[in-house]
Amino acid sequence: MIKPKSVEEVLDIARIEDVVEDFVSLKRRGVNMIGLCPFHNEKTPSFTVSPSKGIFKCFGCGKGGNSVQFVMEHETMSFPEAIKYLAKKYGIELEEEEISQEARQERQYEESLYLVNQFARDFYQKQLFETDRGKSVGLSYFKRRGFREEIIRKFGLGYAPAGKDTFTLTAVQQGYDAELLKKLGLTSQYGRDFFRDRVMFAIHNLSGKVIGFGGRILVKDVKAPKYINTPETDVYNKRKVLYGAYFAKRAIRKEDECILVEGYTDVLSLHQAGIENVVASSGTSLTVEQIQLIKRNTENIKILYDGDVAGIKAALRGMGLVLEQGLNVKIVLLPEGEDPDSYLQRVGTDAFRTYIDQQAQDFIMFQANLLKEEAAGDPIKQAGLIKEIVSSIARIPDPIKRSLYVRECAKIMQVEEQLLVNEANKAVNLQIKQKAKEREREERRREREQQAPPPSAPPPSDSSFPTEEPPAWLPPMDAHPEEPPPLMPKEEKAAGDAFQERDIVRILVNGGATLFDEDEGLTVAAFLVENVEDVLDDFDNPLYQRVIQLAADRLAAGEEVSNAYFLHHEDPEVQQLAIDLSSTPYTYSENWANRWDIFLTTQKMPDENFEKDSASALKHFRIRKLRRMIVKNQEKIKAISEGEGDPKELMLHLKLDQRLKAMRNELASDLGIVVL
């Protein structure tokens, strides 16, 4: 078990922006950074990182937390695994306490799938470099393709021996569970090796762990497929993986462009030549998940395919999905008979770079010119051509881009622009209706699932032993991003003064340690607590009430009420509230000063103006409380007037009514609001 002192050291050193940028491309926006959320499918960035507060927050799906929680969620790691991952990243030596054998086995089980795959990678690589068959068949193949040893080792290339169970027997002899080998697709249900007599390509996730393999046969055999891949497993989902993404992500962000090729060897060859911003779809049509993986790092994609007819058709497959995600797509067709690997080997790196830069064509323009040639002189084909082009244009989410493409395509196809405009509008409306129907079907399906009676007992799990839970202060992440949580829980919307209470707590959490009165050394937290303690029992929201009380207790103990205190609080509910209150999708625009030379002169910047903010919020808060007290007091006056109370108390309640209204009116005057 990792000692708490080491955990605190990791939390103190791990910078949230550094951790997130290993997986998401972030752009500076004011004091925060913004990017596309890696936890749900989105086209407009709503994922915000606050370096000063050390947290992330998505305003689309609601997920938020610190650097540890990000790694846990993104990489599907347990708390100890995430701490170890960050410790390794920052070179921190962890101190661990002795734990029981049973606890150790439970913790290791979650890592076991990755460990088995790592063993398999090492086994295949050892076979490649240290066996006669591996060197003569496997290594010679890679050498013929021009791959240097450092690339072979870096990407985890190897060779699977021809024996029916060589790998399986070796793994079992070294203590690896036979059932895990089957679960990972390395061994068949009959105990035989899944990969035999093939060169092997290790497939990594974004954190560099081996999650699967691809195997290429070298013997000409019409009965066997040329390539086979690891089947779907708990750690490998081919829809969410792009080959080479782990090695390419930094280069993609640096170049602000992703080069997409078809095969493993294309990635290896380009990477070896210094073109590192390259990934492969591994021969499958692009999926939404793969496109989103690219979009997190760049909005520009350049697709390289063979120049033959099959290559052209391959270039057109799946482009609708890419356009829908708002990416800028360019197509590069290589000379006929060439693939990226072969063409690079033939002309060299410089000529290859020049070619793909000069020959890159915008996808829509490429499609329009290609189909125009096919339909030349045939009116029926030309009509079909127009519909096909319009269908592609309609998938582009940006209306400005759509209009520009319509104009250019009208010139290419020599038709009136308004005709294409009308057809594009029809196609857009049709797509909107289709998506609405899909949403309705999905909602009906969910309703049926919710109405279905729950099972009498949960189904047995064969995936793993329980994993070590994170500490109590680390709240669980929302597991249903398709149902984003509201900014306030549903029950709070109609809960009286909960909105004003939340605003008080927001200021307390974010600016409690700020000085309200420098002369007296009075902090914002002390000012707020002092002015709401008398009505704390009347709070509508118990969580907000608890936060105020926590602040009061810390002040009484002479301790600081800081933002970090709430963000790392041991109570998960308090911590999650602090994350929500510390995050905002809005920021003060730098253009006021940078573009128009307009500066704030009457107050501090919004994020620093807690003194004025707290004073104003407190007045609004007390007005609402006074209104409630006035209503309650008037109800008592009415009851006494109708003979339901002591007549002697009537005068006291009438005087109280005057006093409460005077206080309310005074606060309203200070705020410049009208009391109705």
N, C-alpha and C positions, 0 to 999 in steps of 0.2 A: 504494500500500500504506500502511495506517495505521501510524504510528510506534508502537513499543511503549510509549513514554511516554504517548501519548494513550490507548492501550488501558488502561493502569494507572489513568489519571485517571478514565476512565469506570467502571471496576470499583470504584474507591474511592468515587465519588459516588453511583452507582446504588443505591438502597435496594430490596432485594428485595421488601419489602411494598408499596412504591409501584408497582413494575413489575407485580407479580402482580395487584394490585387494579384495574388497568386492564382486566382480563379475568375475574377471579374475585372473588366476594364472600367476604371473610374475616371471621371472628369471633375475638375474643381468647380464648385458652385458656391461662391461666397466662402464661409468658414467650413462648409461641409463638402463632401464629394458624392457624386451620384452616378449610377450605372443601372444596367438591366438586372433585375432580380434573378438569381440562379435557382430560386425555389419554386417559381411558377412561370408560366409562359406569358410574356408581356412584350409589347412593341414600343411603348413609351416608358422611359426610365422612371421608376418610382422607388428604387432601392437607394437609400441614403446612408452614408457613413459619416460619423462625427468623430474626427481624430481627437478633438479636445476632450470629449467625454468617453471615448473608447468604446463606442457602441455602433451597431448597425440597426436599421429599421426599414422594413419594406411597407410602404403605404398602399400596396396593392393586395398582398396576401396576409399582412399583419405580423410576419415573423420579425423578431428582433432579439438582440442580446449582445454579448461581448465576443471577444475573439475566440474563446473556448467554445461557446455555443455555436458560433459560425462553423468551426471545424467539425464539431460533433454532427451538426445537421447536414452539412455539405458532403462530408466524407463518410457518413454513417458510422461514426466512431463512438465508442464509449467515452466517458469522462477521462479515465486514465489514459486511453489512447490519444485523446486530443491534447492532453497535457504533455505527453511524451512527444507528440508530433511538433508542438510549439517549442518544447525544450530543445529538440534537435535542430529546429530552424534557427534558434537564437544562440545555440551553443551553451545551453544551461545544463549543468550537471545536477540531476535529481537525486534527492535523498529518499530512500524508501524504508518503510518499516516492515518487519517480518509479518507475513500473513499465513494463514492455514493452507495446507495442501489443497483442500477442497475449494477454498476461495481462489487460489491460484489457477486451478483447473477451469473454474467458471470464467475467470477473466481471460484466460488464454483461448478459450473456445471461440470467442468472437473473432480473434485474430487468426484462428487456425486455417480458415479458408485461404487467406492471403499467404500464410506460411506454406501451405501445401503447394500453391501456385508458384511461390518463390523457389521451393525445392524442385519443382518440375522444370522451371526455367534453368536453374543451375545444373540439373541432371542433363537436360538436352544440350546445354552449352558444353558440358564436359564431354559428352558423346561426340560433339562436333570437333573438339580440339584434341581429344586424347585417345580416340579409337581409330583403328585402321579404316573401317567402313565409313565412319563419320568424316574423316579427313579426305578420303578418296571420292566420296559421293557428295557429302554436304558442303564441306569447306571448299572443295574445288568449284562447286556451283557458285558460291558466293564470290570466290576469287574471280571466276570468269565474268561475273557481273560487275567486277571492278570495285568491290567493297573492301575497304581497308579493315584491319583487325579492330581498330578502336571503335569504328562504327558498328561492327558485328557485336562487340561486347557491350557497347552503350545501349543498343536497342534490344539486347537479349536474344540474339539469333541463336539457333541451335539445330540439333539433328535428333529425330526420334528413331531409335534402332528398329530393325526389321522383325525382331522376335515378337511373338504374339503377346507375351506378358513380361518382357524384360523390365520395363519401367515399373509396372505394378508390383512385381516381386521385390525389386530394389526398395521401393517406397515403403512397403509393408515391413521389410526386414529392418529398415531404419526407424520403425516405430510410428509410421503414419497410418491413420485409420483407413481401412479399405472402403468403408462407407463414405468417408469424405472424398476419396478419390472418385467414387462413382458420382457423388453429388456434384462435383466440379467438372464432370464430363471427361476426366482423364482416363477413366477405366470404364469399360462397358459393364452391363449388369451381369455378364458371364465371367467377369474377372479378367478380361483381355484388354490390352492397351488400345485406347481409342486412336491414337496417332502412331502409325508404324511406317518406317522407311520413308520419312518425309523431312524436308527442311522446315524448321519451326520459326515462327515469328511471334514473339511475346507481345501481348496487348496490355497497355498500361492505362490506369485511370488518371485523373488530373493531378493526383498527389504522388504519382509515380509507382504505385503498387501494381503488381501483375494481377490481372483479373481474368485473363483468358489467352488462347493461342490460336494461331492460324497455321495450317500445315500444307505444304505444297509437295505433291508427288513428283518424283524425278524420273521414274520408270514409265515408259509409254504403255499405258494400259487402258483400253477403251472402257473397261468395266468400272474403273475407279475415277471419281471426280478429281479434277486437277487440284482444287483447293477444298479443304474442309476446315470449319471453325469450331471452336468450343460451343456446345449447345448453351441455351439460356440457363443461367445459374443465379444463385442469390447475389453474386457480386458482378455478374456479366450480363448486361442487357444491350444487345447489339444496336438497338434503336437509339441508345444514348451515348454511343461511343464513336469516336473518330480516331483512326489509327494515327499515332504520332502527335496527338494533341498535347500530351504532357511535355514533349520536347519542343513544341512549336509555340506554345501560348505566349511566351515573352516576346519572341520575334514577331508574332502576329500583332501584338499591341504596339511594338516599336515601329513596324512598317505600316501599321494601320491598314493591313490587307492580309487576307487569307488566300493562299493558293490551294485549290482542291484538285486532287488527282484521284485516279481510280484504284491503284494497287499499292501493296506494301513496298515493292522494290522501287516504285516511283518516288515514294517518300524518302527512302534510304538514299537513293542516288542524288536527289536534289539537296537533301540535308548535308550529305558529304561534300557537295560542291559549294556549300556556304549559303544556300537558299533554304533557310530554316523555318520560314513561315508557311509550312506546307503540311497538309493532313490528307488522309485518304478516306473515302467512303467504303473502301473494301469491296467494290463491285456491286453494292446495293444502291437502290434509289434513296435519295436524301429523305430523312424524316424530320419532323418538326423539332424533335429534341436535339438532333444533330445541328440543325440550322441555328437553334437558340444557343447552342454551345459556341458556335462561331460568332454569333452576334454579341455575346458578352464581351468579346475582345475587339471586334471591329464590325463595321457595317459594310465593308468592301470585300467582295469575294471574286476571285478570278479562277475560272474553271478550265482546266487543261484536259483535253480529251484527244483520242486518236483522230486522224483526219479522214478516215474512211467513212463509208455510209453508216456503219454500226456506231462509230464514234459520234457522228453528227446526231443520230437518234438518241444516243446516250446523253448527249449534252442537253437535249430538250426534255428529258425525263425529270420529273420532280421540280422543274423550275417554277411551277405555279406556287408551290409551298414557299420557295425562297422569296419570290416577289411579295407574297402575302405578309412575310415577316419584315418587309421594308428594307431588305438588303439591296445594295447596288451591285448588280451582277454583270460581269464581263466574261465573254467566252473566247478561248484561244484554241483554234483547231491547228494541230500540228500537221506537218506534211504527211501525205498519204503513206501508210505503211510504217509510220513512226509512232512510238509512245513516248512519254516524257523521259523515261529512263534511256531508251535507245537514242533519242535525238540529242539528249545532253551528252551522252558518251561520244556521239559522232562529231558534234560541232564545238563542244567545250562550253564552259560556264559563261563567259562574256557574251558569246554569240547567242547562247540560249536566253540569257536575260534580255538582250536586245530584241530578240524575236518575240518573246511573250509580251513585252511592253508595246512593241509596234503593232503586233497582230491582234491585240485584245480589242474585241468589239462589244459594245453594249448589247446585252442579250436581246432586248426588244428589236433593236435595229438589225441585229444578226438574224433573228427569226423572220422579220419582215422581208429582208432581202432574199433569204433562203427560200421562203415559200413563194415569193414573187417569181423566182426562176422556175420553180416547179409548175406554177399555174400559168405560165406565159401562153397567151393565145387561147386560153380555155375559160370562157365567162363563168361557167359553173364552178370550176375550181377556184377562180378568182373570188367568187362570192363566199365560198367556203373559207378561203384565205382570210378575207376580211373578218369573218366571225371568229376565226382562230386567233388572229392578232388582237382583236378587241377583247376576247376572253382573257388573254394574258395581261393586257393593259388594265382591265377592270380589277385585277387582283392586287394592284399596287395601292397601298393604303393612303399615300400622300396625294391629294387632289391636284396639287400644282404639278407634280411629276406626271400624273396621268394626262393632264392637258398638254404638256410639252410633248409627250410621246404621241398623242393623238395628232398633233400638228405635223411632226416629222414623218409619221407613218402615212399620213394623207399624201405627203409629197412623194414618198417612195412608191405608193400604190396608185398614184395619180387619180385620186377620188376627192370629192368635196370634203373639206374638214368637218362641216356640220353633220355629214352623214356618219362619220366615225364618232362624233360627239354623241349623237343620238343612240347609236348602237352601244357605245361604252356606258351610257347612263342606264340603258336597259339591262346590260350585263351586271352592273353594280347593284341595281335594285334586285335583280334575280338572286345574286349572291347573298344580299342582306336577308331576303325572305328565306333562302335555304338555311342560313345560319340560325335564323329565328326558329325555324322548324326543328333544327337539331337541338337547340337549347330547350325547346318545349318537350321534345322526346326525352332528353336527359333529365329534366325536372320531373316528368311523369315516372321515369324509372326510379329516381330517388324517392319519390313519394311512395311507390309500391314497396321499395325496400324498407322504408320507415314504418309502413303499416304492417309489414310482415312480422309475425310473432318471433321474438328472440329465441335462439336455440336453447335447449334445456341445459346444455353444457358446452363450453368452448371446445372446438375441435382440437385434437392432440397435435402438438407441434413436434416436428422432427428436425427443426433447423439448428437449434443450439441449446446449451444450458443457459440459465439466466446470466446476464452480464452485470458487472458491478455498476451500481447506480451512482449518478453524480451526487454531490453533496446537496443538502436540503435547500441551500440558497440558489441553486441553479434550476430554474423552472423548465418544464418540458416545452418543446417547441410545438407549435400548432401543426397537426398532422393532416389538415384538410385545407390546403391553400386555395381550393376552388370556392371555399366559403369564407371570405375574409371577415375577420371580426370587426365590428363597428368600433369607432373611436371611444364610445362609451357603451358599456353593457346595456342590453335592451331594457332591463328593468329600471335603469337610471333615467331613461328619457322622460318618464312621467313621475319622477321622484322629487317633487318640490324643488328644493334649492340645491340639488346635487350638482348642477352646472356651476353655480357660484362656489360651492365647496371645492369642486375640482380645480377651479382657477386659483383658489388660495393655495391648495396643495401643490399645484404646478409651480407657482412662484417659490414656495418653500423648498421643493425638491431641487429646483434649478439655481436658485439664488439665495438660499438660506444663509450661506456663509458670508455674503456680501454685507458691507457696512451700510446701515440705514442712516445712522447719525454718527459721523466720525468724531465729533466732540465728546459724545458720551460713550462711544465704543459700542453702540447698540446695533446688533446685526438684524438683517431682514427677518431671520427666523425668530429672534426674540421679539421683534415688533409684532409679527403676525400672531405668534402664540399668545402674547400678552393681551391682544385685542380680540381673540376668539375663545379664550378659555372659558369665559362666562357663559357662552352659548354652546360649548362643545357637546353637552348632553343632548342638544336639540339637532345635531347633525342628522341628515337623512341617510347618508351613506356610511356604513360602519367602517369600511376600509379607509375612507378619507379621515374619519374620526380617529382611527388607529394611528395613521401617519402623523397627525397633529400631536397625538399623545406621545408617540415615539420621539418627536422633536422636543417636546416639553421635558421629557425624561432626560434626554441628552443635555439640554441646557441646564437642568437642575444639577447634573453631574459635572458641569463645567466642561463639557465636550462640544466640539464643533458639529454643526448640522450641515454637512456638505453633500454635494451631489453624489460623490463616490460612496458615501455611507449608504444611501438608498439604492444605488445601482448594484451594490454588492451585499445587500441585506440578506440575512439568513432566511427570511420569510419569502418564499417564491412569489406570493401575491404582491407583496410590497415591491420586490425587485422588478417584476413585470410592469407594474404601474409606473415605476420610476423610468423604465426604458421608454414606455409610451409617452410619458410627459416630457422626457428629455429630447424627443424627436419631433421634427416638424417638416412637412413637405415644402414649406415656404422659407425664403431667405431674403435678406435685404439686398436689393440689386446694387452691384458695384457701379452700374452705369450712371447713377446720380452724380458721383464724383468723377469717374473716369471719362465719361462722355459729355456730360452737361455742366460739370464744375459746380454742382449744387451739393453743399455739405450740411450736415446736421450741426446746428449752432446752439439750439435751445435745450438740447438734451443729449444723453449718451446714445451710443448705438443700441438698437432694440435688444440685442442679446445681453447687454450690460446694464440696462436701465431698470434694474430690479427695485430700486428705492421708489421711483415714481410709480412703477407698475404695481408694487405691493400696496402703496397708499391708495391708489385708485381702485384696485380690486377689493381692498378691504371695505372701502366706502360702499361699493356696489353690494358687497356681501351683507353688510350690516343693514342696508336699506331693505333687502329682501327679508332679513330676519325681523326687522321692525314691522314690516307689512304683515308678516305672519302673527306677530304679537298683537298688533292692532286688531286683526280679524278675531283672534281668540278673545281679546278683551271685550270687543263689541258684542260677541256672542253671549258673554256673561252679563253685560248690561241689558241685553234683550231678555235674557232669562229672568233677571231680577225684576224687570219691568212687567213681566207676565206673571209675577207671583211665584217664581220657582226658586228664589234665593232670599238671602237676608237683606231687607231694604236698607239697613244701616250701611251696607257695603257699596251701595249704588254711587254715593258721592266719591268714594275712593277710586272706583273704576272710571268714573267720568273724568276725574283729575288725571288719572293715568292715561286715559285716551288723549287728552290734550298734550300731555308731556311726550308721549310716543310720537304723535303727529308732528310736534315741534322739532323733535330730533330727526324725524324722517325728512321734513322739509328743509332743514338746515343742511343735511347731507346732499339732498337733491340739488340745492342751490350751489353747493361747492362743485358738484359734478356737471352742472349746467343742464340738468334734465327736468322734465315737467312731470309733476305728480298728478295723476288723474284721479 
